[in-house]
């Protein structure tokens, strides 16, 4: 697989990494000794790019051997499709986030004295005919780790995540008021009549959920409800991406679940910081999109109604304080308004939960796994009580 990756992208070689390191450290004394390609993820697995982990070994003026771990992402390229996909180019959206928005978010994060939002971005390229690419530093060297998927995010992990998310949302809301053009490439909804990449995935996820519920309980009243829900669910999802004039607008991560969150821990193994990765689905919309996504897909089994409410309170408290610090000029939403954002966009979290929970628990027979059964029983009841299937 590594050899295939290098044959496919011949520009990725010794000179490529040596120049990247020299530019990143602003040090012309750096000489690359070796580089090794590790795990490779093909575009059919990640939808819009090939991705490889890389370890570079180099020396500088000190003549001490050093190393840097990187992630290299290379965009899909088909010249015959270029014009057609340009408007919905997810890779371009991520690349432009790193190039244009992230530096300004980081500046505001320094003003509010908070830790960084993501990893170091080493280099990006957005020029044809060479493939578009993103090179970023891997977070493992700073001891940032993913939570074990089956476990999910407990309350301390979620509080940390929503605190960082609130600061990110507040920063982008403030930036939007001073430079709306900055977000011009992040206005295309991730689900709509025109952007259909998720339509079949959501439909298949609901079909599978109906089958599994019926297998577990042939008399379940949820099956006919889901059958009716399915008829207009895409319209409802599309509506969730619409932001009214009087609602708070923020840049949403768009794919905020535990796989895209990495945590740092203290000696007592308590989480003390979180960073987000994979910004390909960023979209300027309601904060409820991210809140519903992460809470419904990634919370551990101990998180139920009460914790949902207290976590949203914590998010709102941080959002409010951060917007005040950033001198946000527009009205700041109340806790009730943020809760309404969450409920109005809850359908996003519902469908992503149907899609991602089987991946979390690595389970095809949903109700045979005790942990997955417990989580699904709670979520299905919660979704039903809150009217998401209506």
C-alpha positions in Angstrom: 0.0 0.0 0.0 2.8 2.6 0.8 4.5 1.8 -2.5 1.3 2.2 -4.4 0.7 5.6 -2.7 4.2 6.8 -3.8 3.8 5.5 -7.3 0.5 7.3 -7.6 1.8 10.6 -6.2 5.4 10.9 -7.6 5.8 14.4 -6.3 5.8 13.0 -2.7 9.5 12.2 -2.3 12.6 13.2 -0.3 12.7 16.7 -1.7 9.1 17.2 -1.0 9.4 16.5 2.7 12.8 18.2 3.1 11.4 21.5 1.7 8.3 21.2 3.8 10.4 20.8 7.0 12.7 23.7 6.0 9.8 26.0 5.4 7.9 24.9 8.5 10.9 25.5 10.8 12.3 28.4 8.7 15.6 26.5 8.8 17.7 25.8 5.7 20.2 23.6 7.6 17.6 20.8 7.7 18.4 17.7 5.7 16.0 14.8 5.4 17.5 11.4 6.2 14.5 9.1 5.6 10.8 9.1 5.4 8.4 6.2 6.0 4.8 5.9 4.8 2.6 4.2 7.4 -1.1 3.6 7.2 -2.8 4.6 3.9 -6.5 5.3 3.7 -7.9 5.2 0.2 -10.4 7.7 -1.2 -13.2 5.0 -1.3 -12.8 4.8 2.4 -12.7 8.5 3.1 -14.9 9.7 0.3 -12.8 12.6 -1.1 -9.1 12.0 -0.6 -6.2 9.5 -0.2 -4.5 9.9 3.1 -1.2 8.5 4.6 0.6 8.8 7.8 4.3 9.6 7.4 7.3 9.6 9.8 10.1 12.0 8.7 13.7 11.7 10.1 16.0 14.7 9.7 18.9 16.6 11.1 19.6 20.3 11.5 22.6 22.5 12.5 22.8 20.6 15.8 23.4 17.4 13.8 21.0 15.6 16.1 18.6 13.2 14.5 15.0 14.4 14.9 11.6 13.2 13.7 8.2 14.6 12.8 5.0 12.6 12.3 2.7 13.9 9.6 -0.6 13.2 7.9 -0.7 13.8 4.1 -4.0 14.2 2.4 -4.3 14.3 -1.4 -7.5 15.3 -3.2 -9.4 13.2 -5.7 -8.8 14.6 -9.2 -10.7 14.0 -12.4 -10.3 16.8 -14.9 -13.6 15.8 -16.6 -15.5 16.2 -13.3 -13.6 19.2 -12.0 -16.1 21.9 -13.0 -19.1 19.7 -11.9 -17.8 19.1 -8.3 -16.1 22.5 -7.8 -19.2 23.9 -5.9 -19.4 20.9 -3.6 -15.7 20.1 -3.3 -15.3 18.9 0.3 -11.5 18.7 0.1 -11.3 22.3 -1.1 -13.6 23.3 1.8 -11.2 21.8 4.3 -8.1 23.2 2.5 -9.6 26.8 2.5 -10.6 26.5 6.1 -6.9 25.8 7.0 -5.6 28.5 4.7 -8.0 31.4 5.4 -10.2 30.8 8.5 -8.0 28.9 10.9 -5.3 31.6 11.2 -7.9 34.1 12.2 -9.6 31.7 14.6 -6.2 31.1 16.2 -5.6 34.8 16.6 -8.9 35.1 18.5 -8.1 32.1 20.6 -4.9 33.8 21.7 -6.9 36.9 22.7 -9.3 34.8 24.9 -6.3 32.8 26.1 -7.4 29.3 25.2 -5.6 26.3 23.8 -5.5 25.6 20.1 -8.4 24.1 18.1 -6.5 21.6 15.9 -3.0 20.4 14.9 -0.3 22.3 13.1 -1.0 22.7 9.4 2.4 22.4 7.7 1.5 23.1 4.1 -1.5 23.3 1.7 -1.6 23.5 -2.1 -4.6 24.5 -4.1 -3.2 24.8 -7.6 -3.9 22.7 -10.6 -2.5 20.7 -12.5 -0.7 19.3 -9.4 -3.1 17.5 -7.0 -4.4 19.6 -4.1 -2.9 18.4 -0.9 -2.8 19.1 2.9 0.1 18.2 5.1 -0.5 18.4 8.8 1.4 17.4 12.0 0.1 14.3 13.7 -1.1 14.9 17.2 0.2 11.7 18.7 3.6 13.2 19.4 1.9 15.6 21.9 0.1 12.6 23.4 -3.3 13.4 22.1 -5.4 10.3 21.9 -8.8 9.1 20.6 -11.3 7.7 23.1 -12.1 4.0 22.6 -15.1 4.0 20.4 -17.2 1.5 22.4 -16.8 3.5 25.6 -18.0 6.8 24.1 -17.4 10.2 25.6 -18.2 10.5 29.3 -19.4 13.8 30.9 -15.9 15.1 31.5 -14.9 14.5 27.9 -18.1 16.1 26.7 -17.8 19.2 28.9 -14.3 19.7 27.5 -15.5 19.2 24.0 -18.4 21.6 24.2 -16.3 24.2 25.9 -13.8 24.2 23.0 -16.7 24.0 20.5 -18.4 27.0 22.1 -15.2 29.1 21.8 -14.8 28.0 18.2 -18.4 28.9 17.4 -18.1 32.2 19.2 -14.9 33.1 17.3 -16.4 32.3 13.9 -19.6 34.2 14.7 -17.4 37.3 15.6 -15.3 36.9 12.4 -18.5 36.6 10.3 -19.6 40.1 11.5 -16.4 41.7 10.4 -15.6 39.6 7.2 -18.5 37.7 5.8 -16.6 36.9 2.6 -14.3 34.8 4.7 -17.0 32.1 4.8 -18.1 32.3 1.2 -16.9 28.7 0.5 -18.7 27.3 3.5 -22.3 28.2 2.6 -23.2 25.0 0.7 -25.4 22.8 2.9 -24.0 19.3 3.5 -27.4 17.8 2.7 -29.7 19.3 0.1 -31.5 18.7 -3.2 -28.3 19.3 -5.0 -25.6 17.8 -2.6 -26.8 14.2 -2.4 -23.7 12.3 -1.1 -25.5 11.5 2.1 -29.0 10.8 0.8 -28.5 7.0 0.1 -26.4 6.6 3.3 -29.1 8.1 5.5 -31.8 6.1 3.7 -29.9 2.8 4.1 -29.2 3.6 7.8 -32.9 4.1 8.5 -33.8 0.9 6.5 -31.3 -1.0 8.6 -32.6 0.4 11.8 -36.2 -0.5 10.9 -35.1 -4.1 10.2 -33.2 -4.4 13.5 -36.0 -3.0 15.6 -38.5 -5.4 13.9 -36.2 -8.3 14.5 -36.0 -7.4 18.2 -39.7 -6.6 18.6 -42.0 -7.4 15.7 -44.8 -5.4 17.4 -42.7 -2.2 17.9 -44.7 1.0 17.1 -41.4 2.6 16.0 -41.3 0.6 12.8 -44.4 2.3 11.2 -43.3 5.6 12.6 -39.9 5.3 10.9 -41.6 4.2 7.7 -43.5 7.5 7.7 -40.5 9.5 8.9 -38.4 8.2 5.9 -40.8 9.6 3.3 -39.7 13.2 4.0 -36.6 13.0 6.1 -34.3 14.4 3.5 -36.5 17.5 3.2 -36.4 17.8 7.0 -32.6 17.5 7.1 -32.3 20.1 4.3 -34.4 22.5 6.4 -32.1 22.0 9.4 -29.3 23.6 7.4 -31.3 26.8 6.8 -30.4 29.6 9.1 -32.9 32.4 9.7 -31.9 36.1 9.9 -32.5 36.3 13.7 -30.5 33.1 14.6 -26.9 32.9 15.6 -24.7 31.8 12.8 -21.4 30.0 13.4 -19.0 27.8 11.4 -19.9 24.3 12.3 -17.3 21.5 12.3 -19.9 19.4 10.5 -18.5 16.0 11.3 -18.1 16.3 15.1 -18.0 12.8 16.6 -15.5 11.0 18.8 -13.3 9.8 15.9 -12.5 13.4 15.0 -11.7 14.4 18.6 -8.3 13.8 20.3 -7.8 14.3 24.0 -4.7 15.0 26.2 -4.7 13.7 29.7 -3.0 14.5 33.0 -1.2 12.0 35.3 -4.5 11.1 36.9 -5.8 10.2 33.4 -8.4 12.9 33.4 -8.8 14.8 30.1 -7.3 18.3 30.2 -7.5 19.4 26.5 -9.2 18.4 23.2 -8.4 19.1 19.6 -10.6 18.6 16.6 -9.5 17.2 13.2 -11.0 16.7 9.7 -12.7 20.0 8.8 -14.0 18.9 5.4 -17.7 19.3 6.2 -17.5 22.7 7.8 -20.6 24.7 7.2 -21.8 28.2 8.3 -25.1 27.4 10.0 -26.7 26.8 13.4 -24.7 25.6 16.4 -27.4 23.0 16.9 -25.9 21.0 14.0 -22.7 20.3 15.9 -24.5 19.9 19.3 -26.9 17.3 18.1 -24.2 15.5 16.1 -21.7 15.0 18.9 -24.2 14.3 21.7 -26.3 11.7 19.8 -23.4 9.9 18.1 -20.6 10.0 20.7 -22.0 10.1 24.3 -21.3 7.2 26.6 -24.1 5.1 27.9 -24.2 7.1 31.2 -25.2 10.2 29.3 -29.0 10.6 29.3 -31.7 13.4 29.3 -30.3 15.2 32.4 -26.8 15.3 31.2 -27.9 16.5 27.7 -29.5 19.5 29.4 -26.6 20.3 31.7 -24.1 19.9 28.9 -26.0 22.4 26.7 -26.1 24.8 29.7 -22.3 24.4 29.9 -21.9 25.1 26.2 -24.2 28.2 26.4 -22.3 29.6 29.4 -19.0 29.3 27.6 -20.5 30.7 24.4 -21.9 33.7 26.2 -18.7 34.5 28.0 -16.6 34.2 24.9 -18.9 36.4 22.7 -18.7 39.0 25.5 -14.9 38.8 25.5 -14.9 39.2 21.7 -17.2 42.3 21.8 -19.8 40.5 19.7 -22.2 43.3 18.6 -25.4 41.3 17.8 -27.8 39.9 20.5 -26.4 36.9 22.3 -28.8 34.0 22.3 -30.3 32.9 25.6 -30.1 29.3 26.9 -33.6 28.6 25.7 -32.7 29.8 22.2 -29.6 27.6 22.1 -31.8 24.7 23.3 -34.2 25.5 20.5 -31.2 25.4 18.0 -30.4 21.9 19.4 -33.9 20.6 19.1 -34.6 22.2 15.7 -31.5 20.5 14.2 -31.8 17.3 16.2 -32.7 15.3 13.1 -29.0 15.7 12.0 -27.9 13.9 15.1 -30.6 11.3 14.7 -29.5 10.2 11.3 -25.8 10.3 12.0 -26.5 8.2 15.2 -28.2 5.6 13.0 -25.2 5.8 10.6 -22.3 5.8 13.1 -23.4 3.8 16.2 -23.0 0.5 14.3 -19.4 1.7 13.5 -18.8 2.6 17.1 -19.9 -0.7 18.4 -18.7 -2.7 15.4 -22.0 -4.5 15.4 -24.3 -5.6 12.6 -26.9 -7.2 14.9 -27.7 -4.1 16.8 -29.6 -5.6 19.7 -27.3 -8.6 20.3 -24.6 -6.3 21.8 -25.6 -5.3 25.4 -23.8 -1.9 25.3 -25.2 -1.0 21.9 -28.7 -2.2 22.9 -28.6 0.0 26.0 -27.6 3.0 24.0 -30.1 2.4 21.2 -33.0 1.8 23.6 -32.3 5.1 25.3 -31.8 7.1 22.1 -34.8 5.7 20.2 -37.0 6.5 23.2 -35.5 10.0 23.5 -35.9 10.7 19.8 -39.5 9.5 19.9 -40.4 11.5 23.0 -38.9 14.7 21.5 -40.9 14.3 18.3 -37.9 13.8 15.9 -39.8 11.0 14.1 -43.0 13.1 13.5 
